[in-house]
Amino acid sequence: MRFPGVIVIVNLPPGAPPEAGPSEGTVINHVGFLVPNVQDAVAKWKAAGVPVLPGNNGRLDQAYVNTPDGLRVEVLEDKDQKVPIKFHHVHFFVPEDQITKIQTWYGKNFGAKPGMRGTNQAADVPGANLTFSKTDQPTVPTKGRILDHIGFDVIDIEAAAQRFKENGIAIDRGIETSASGTKLLFIHDPWGTNIEVNQRPKPM
């Protein structure tokens, strides 16, 4: 499924359990999308039978949807937006003393530009924001959960692989080439996020 800013791939690998755990409780608590009017979107979803949770502290420009298989989705409002819905952010939950470290890690390895999103430390990559919040609860890795991994596109995957190795990052799956000609590899961050890295023959 393609949305502005993101591709969502729905897949059940051979041998995988029929039900994975939810995103909540992993290092990636949820993902976020933007709509022009949250309350209009909520009304449409409720009419279609989609359970919608209210925003925090009574906010009307925010809502949450938990999919039947456990993916937590935050919905925020951008009144100037020209498309019905687009991707906005990936929200990581880590211990408080790890927030600056994870922000720095994504900057060093993926060129994410550090900044703030509201009161949260964050980092931006083209098409998405990475937001980092504190949690006092233990988290588990994403691999095998309903949100198994996130992905980044790079221009030169061999150069990226070399950079990862120089930075002490293990390559979980070496460079492979898919039937479509996309080169890909897998790594994971120190907090348990499974990450796919792609070099596409036709960059999006």
Secondary structure by P-SEA (a helix, b strand, c coil): cccccbbbbbbbcccccccccccccccccbbbbbcccaaaaaaaaaaabbbbbbcccccccccccccccbbbbbbbbcccccccbbbbbbbbbccccaaaaaaaaaaaccbbbbbbcccccccccccbbbbbbbbcbbbbbcccccccccccccccaaaaaaaaaaaccccccccccccccccbbbbbcccbbbbbbbbccccc
